[in-house]
Amino acid sequence: MQKLLKLKEWNEQQPVKRCYGYILKAIKRGDIFPPPIKFGKEWCFEEKATYRMLTKRTSLMERINGETKKQRQ
């Protein structure tokens, strides 16, 4: 298992440092992979954890069916 870092330590290693609230929202949205683990009140991240900014969120039906909506022309 990889070494676990606390939220502040992990944030300092990132190319763009974010505020505490922004990181908590990113955790809840699932934008950090692999997802951090919460021990009591502390969030612990693996060293290799990265922030993934998704440009387009897909609907549940698209994820289930693997289809996209047809656009009108």
Secondary structure, 3 states (H helix, E strand, C coil): CCCEEEHHHHHHHCCCCCCHHHHHHHHHHCCEECCCEEECCEEEEECCCEECCCCCCCCHHHHHHCCCCCCCC
